[in-house]
Amino acid sequence: MFEEIFKMEKCPFCGSEDLDLQRGTKDREGYPVAVICCDCGATGPWVYEKDASSVSDAEKAWNSRHQGDYMFPIDLERTER
């Protein structure tokens, strides 16, 4: 549904394009929304949308990717034991 309107990046974990939205019940902050991957279950960050039909902030949060070194690099020598 929303894939036709918004350009969503593929899942960073499995590469799937089968994405969906999770919506929570409105509270004082607005409507909690997150993008999820239907194949591996990865979930983007929850963001609050002011309108029930809006997904622009959820899209931006899903499409944002960490650039640069990872916080915890893998030590291959330790993991090969």
Stockholm file with secondary structure:
# STOCKHOLM 1.0

chainA/1-81         MFEEIFKMEKCPFCGSEDLDLQRGTKDREGYPVAVICCDCGATGPWVYEKDASSVSDAEKAWNSRHQGDYMFPIDLERTER
#=GR chainA/1-81 SS CGGGTSCCCCCTTTCCCCEEEEECCCBTTBEEEEEEETTTCCBCCCEEESSTTCCHHHHHHHHCCCCSCCSSCCCHHHHTC
#=GC SS_cons        CGGGTSCCCCCTTTCCCCEEEEECCCBTTBEEEEEEETTTCCBCCCEEESSTTCCHHHHHHHHCCCCSCCSSCCCHHHHTC
//
